[in-house]
């Protein structure tokens, strides 16, 4: 038993080492190949593709060269707990920054598209795709929004929840949607930026082709390098990175233990086990810890930059695990449904960009809207990247206001990740219908609130600067 455990621990180290090496190769390819620079493909995506081609899930047996464990895809469902636990820690929103039409407009813009993606994905699946593919489970309708708005982390979390509820293969399908979303979101985002500059909608740039070298290659020139974190404890006592990692892992552990306790308690009390995903409760654990830090004044010893570096690293490794463990046979079996929902996702997000995002900001609507595009097709980091292309000095406050909006939409997004899988698996088609109606109602209510607060103005024109 001890030998088996020792071997397992070494395999974890080998898996991490291989994924880290693939990240370096992905960064090298990004830095050296103009095609990847032009498309702004994240190194983690390149690393994930290499893990898929040369790892244990490769469709070509002769290419299975990497010493990755057969179950290395499981890391995604563990790392998502770390990512969610880190999300609120060290966050200190400024007083007075959470009100006004700008914030309401950004909240509706960022949040409404997520709910609409869930509604449309479910509607087209129940009404159309399941008729063509009777074996396709109705929960597939969640995967486009899960992958597009949530990214690989959320795809792993929701896929695991559905697997626990008896629905297989959704992790593979969700990760495929996430990969299409993040790569397609960057490519289409750059197309939209070029269109916007030609139309005169961009305020701060007239030609997006001259990107900073660090955005192209991913390598920051020495003159532009700056600290990404700050030491809040003396390294002679405790390394600052280890200190912050301890805080994040404590929240992760608390969420995991709370999930197990709740499942066992419901089984003992009601003879029916109800599971709340670990990632959801780790987020609440992080919120509680952050609240205690702020109330006790200990927040001054927590560096948000360090927490974000931990969260970002976990996200990169999660993307490798998610993409590299895709079951291509499942993806190919459902290629047509995937194409349909992903194309539909881009189409509705484009219409939202113009008719909602374009009327949700009185000024700098295009720059602020790039945060929505990145959010809705990949991850927040994609939105930051695209916004920096059109707003290099970040004058439009798109990043700040979207961050504030995320604080308010977090309960809605978490509910969409947790409740629909339970409804669909327990109630069947009726659960799907309830989910669809509820999502459309939520969008309508948010739309009405944005209209009343002037966060969205129907007759507001798309402002041109040239």
N, C-alpha and C positions, 0 to 999 in steps of 0.2 A: 504493500500500500504506500509506504514511504517512497519507494523507488518510482511508483507511478505518479505520485504527487510531484516529486522532484522533476521528472521528465515533463510533466505538464507545465510547471513553472518555467522551465527552460524553453519550452515551445512558445509560451507567451512572449518571452524575451526575443526569440528568433522571429516570431511574427512581427513584433514591433520594430525590430531591426530591419527586416525586409521592407516593411512599409515606409520606414524612415528613409531607406536607401532609394526607394521608388520616388519619394517626394523630391529628393535631391536630383534624380534623373529628370523628373518632370520640370523642375526649376531650370535645369541645364537646357532642356529642349525649348522652354519658353524664352530663355535668354539668347539662344543661338538661332532659332528658326523664325524667319520673318512671318511665315504663315500664322504661327501661334501667337506672335506679337500682334499681328493685324486683327486676329479674332479675339485677342485677350483671353485665351483659354486658361483657366486656373491650373497651376501645376498639379494640384490634388486630383483634378479630373484626368489629366494625362497619366498620373500615377495609378489611378484606379483602372484605367483602360489597360495599362501594362500588366497590372495584377490579374485582370480578367483574361488577357491573352496568354500570359505565361504562368498563371497560377493554377490551383487545383480544379477550378471550374472552367478551364479552357476547353473549347469544343474540339481542339486538336490535341490528342493525347501526347504526341511527340513534343509539343511545346510546353508541357507542364514541368517547367524547369525550376520554378521558385519553391523553396522549402517552406511554403505556407501551410498551416494546418488546414485540414478539410473543412473545419468549422470556423475559419477565421472571419466569416461574415457575421458571427455572433458579436463581434466587438462593436458593431454599429448600435445594437440594442443596449449595450453597456455605456458606450460613450455618450449617447443621447441623454442619459441620466446626468452625466457630468455637465453637459452643455446647458441643460435646463436648470440645474442647481446653481450654475454660475451666473445665469442671466440677471437676477436682481441684485446680487451682492456688490456692494460698493456704489450703487446707484443713488445719487442724491439730486433729484430734480429741483430746480430753482423755484422758489415761491413766486407766484404770480405768472409763471410761464405756462400754466395749464388752462388758460381761458382765452376766450376771444374767437372771432370768426376764423382766423387763420388756423388755430388749433382744431376747431370743429371741422373745417374744410379738410385738413390733413387727416383727421381721424376717420371721416367718412371715406375719403379717397383711399387710404391705406387699408381700412378694415372692410369696407363694403365690397371691394373686389374679391377678397378672400371668401366671404360668405356667398357671393354670387357664383364663384367658381365651384363651390360645393353644390349649390343648387342646380346649376346647369349640368355639371358632371353627372349628378344623380339622375336628373331628368332624362338626359339623352341615353343613359345606361338602361334605365327602367323601361322607357318608351320605345327604344330602338335596338340597342346593342344586345340585350338579353334575348330579343326575338331572333336575331341572327345567330347568336351563340348561346344556346340554351344552358350550356354548362358554365357560363360566366356568372359568377356570383354578383348579386346586386351591389355589394359593397365595393365593387370595382369603381363605381361612380364617385367614390371618395378619393380615389388615387390621384386624379389630375390635380385637384386643389391641394392634396396632401403633399405631392411632389413639387408642384409649382410654387405655392405660397410658403410651404413649410420647408422644402428642401430635403436633402438626404436624411437628415436627423429625424424629422417628423415622419418621413416615409418609413424609416426603420421602427419608430415607436408605434405608429398606427398599424404597420404590418405585423408587428409582434402581438399587439393587442388582438388583432383579428385572428392570428394563428392560435392564440390562447383560447379564442372563442370558437375554434374549429374551422376557420377559413384559411386554407393554405395559399401559398404563392403570391399573396398580396404585397409582401415585402419586395419581391423581385419586380413586380409591376410598378409599385410606388417608386422604387429607386430608378427605374427606367424613365418614369415621368420626370423625376427630379433631375436626372442627367440631361434629358431633352430640354427641360426648362432652363437650367442654368447656362448651358451652352447656347441654346437658341435665344435665351433672353439677352445675352451679351451681344450676339450677332445682330438680332433684330433691333436691340437698343442702339447700336451704332448706326444702323440704317435709319432709324427714326431721328437720331441726332443730326445726321447729314441732311435729311429732309427738312428738319426744323431750322437748320442754319440757312438753307436755301430760301425758305419761306420768310425768314426774318424773325422767327419766334424766339431765338436765343438772345439773351440780354448781354452776356459777358464774353462770348466768343463768336467769331465770324467764320472760322475755319477750324474744325475739330481734328484735322489730319495731323497737326503738329502737337502730338502728345508728349508730355515729359518722358524722358528716357526711362525713369523708374516704372512708369505705367506700362511701357512697352515690354521691357525685359524683366521687370520684377526686381531688379538690382538697383539699390539706391546709391548714387555717387557719393563719395566721401564728404563733399562739401554740403550735401543735403541731408546727411545722416543726423538723427537726433534720438535721444532716449525714448524707448517705447514703454517704459515703466519707471517707477520710483520706489526706492527702498524706504520702507516704513518701519523696519526693525533692523537692528545692528547685525550685520553679517557675521561679526565675531561671536554673536550669541546664537543666531538662527538665520539660515539663508532666507532672504525675502521671498524667493520663488517657492521654497518649501513651505514657508509660513502661509502664503496665499493658497497654495495647493491643498494644504491641510484644511483650510476653511471650506473650500469647494468640495473636497472629498467628505468632510463631515456632513455637509448638506446632502450629498449624494447618498451616503450611508443612511442618514435619517429618513430620506424618501424611500429607499429600498426597504428598510425595516418597517416603516409605517404601512407600506403596501402589503407586505407579508402579514403583518398583524391584522389589518383590516380584512383580508381574505379569510384568515383563520377564524376571526371573530364572527363574521357573517355566516360562515359554515357551521360554527358551533351554535349560534343563536337562531338561525333560520333554516338550517339544513340545506342551505344553498349558498355557494361561494360567489361573492361579488368582488371582482378585482378592480382596483383603481391602478392604472399604470404607474410604474415606478417613476417615470419621467415627470408625471404630473405632480406627484407628492414631493419629489425633489425640488421642484419649482416652489412649492409652498414652503418647504423647509428653508430654501434660500430667502424667500420673502420674510419669514419669521426671523431668521438670523440677521438680515439686513435691517429690519425694524429695531431689533435689540441693539445692534451696533449704533444706529442713529440716535436711539433714546438714551443710551448710556454715554455717548460721546466718544465711543471707541472707533467710530467711522474714520477718524483722522489717522488711524493706523492701518487702514485698508486702502490699497491703491487700486483704483478701477482699471488702470492700464494693465496691471499684472493679472487681474482676474480675466480681462479680455484676451490676454495672450494665452492663458490656459484654455479658455473657451475656444479661441481660434485654432489652437493646436489640436484640440479634441475634434473640432469640426473637420479639419484636414484629414486626420486619420479615419474619421467616420466615413468620409467620402470615398477613401480608398477601399475600406471594408465593404461599403455598400455597393459600389460599382464593380469591384473585383469579385464579388460573390454572386453576381447576377446569374440566374439560371436561364441561359439563352434559349433553351427549348421552350420554357414557359413564355418568354418574351416573344418568340417567333409564333407560337400557337395563338397568341392574342395580339399579333402585330396590327391587324386592322383596327380593333377597338382602341389600341394605344394611339395610333395615328389620328383617329377620329377625335378622341378627347383632347389630345395635345394641340391639334390644329384649332379645335374649338376654343381651347384655353387661350391661345394667342389672339384669336379673333375677338373674343369678348373683352380681353384685356386692352386691345387696341381701341375698341369703341369706348371703353371706360376711360382710357387715357384722354380721348378727345372730349367726350360729352360730360364726363364727371370731373376728371382731373383738370381739364381746361377751364372749368367754371368754378373751381374750388379755391383758387388763389387769384387775388386781384393783380398782383405783380409777380414776376418771375415764375409764371405758371409752368413753363416748360421745364425749367431747372428743377423745381420742386416735384414735378411729375415724374422725373427720372427715378426718384426714390421709390415711387409707387411701382414703376415698371420693373425695377430690380427686385423689389419685395415680392411682387406677384408672379415672377417667373423664375426666381431662384432663391436668393437669400438677401438679407439686408446689405451685406457686403457688395453684392452686385449693384444695388442701388447707389451705394456710396461711390463705387468705381465710375458708374455712368454719370452721376451728378458732377464728379470732379472733372470729367471731360468737358462739360459745358459750363461749369462754375468752378474754375480752378482755385479761387480764393474763398470758396464756400460762403458767398455773400447772401445767398437766398434763404438761408436757415432751413433748408429742406431736411438736412440730417437731424438737426436739433428738434424740429417740430415733429418729424416722423418718430423720433425716439420717445417724445412725450406722448404721441398718439398710441404708440405701442404699449405704454403703461396701461392705458384705458382699455385697449382691445384685447389684452392678454386673457381676461376671463372668457371672452367670446371665442377666441381662437382655441384655447384649451378645451372649452366645452365642445367645440366642433370636432376635436380630435378624440374625445373620450365618449361622448354620448351617442352619436350616430352609429358607431360599430355595435354598440349594445342593442340599440333599437332595431337595427337591420337584422342582426343575427337572432334576436329573440322574437321579433314580430314579423319577420319576412317582408313581403311587399308592402304591408301596411306600415311597417317601420320606415321603409324607404319613402313612402308617400308623406308620412309625418315629417321626415327630415326635409324633404323638398319644400313642403309648404312652410315649415318653420323658417327655413333659410330665406325664402322670398319675403316672408313677413318681416324678418330682421332687417333685410336690405331696405324694405319700404319704410320701416320705422326710422332707421338711420337717415334715410334720404329726407324724410319729413323733418327730422330734427335739424339736419344741416340746412334745409331751406328756411326754417323758422329763425335760426341763429345767423343766417346769412353766410354760413360756411359754404354754401353752394347757391349760386345765383343763376337762374335759368337764362336770363338775357345778357349775361356777361360775355362779351366777345373775346375771341382768342387774341390777346394783345400781341402786336407786332412792334419790334424795336428798330426795324429798318424797312 
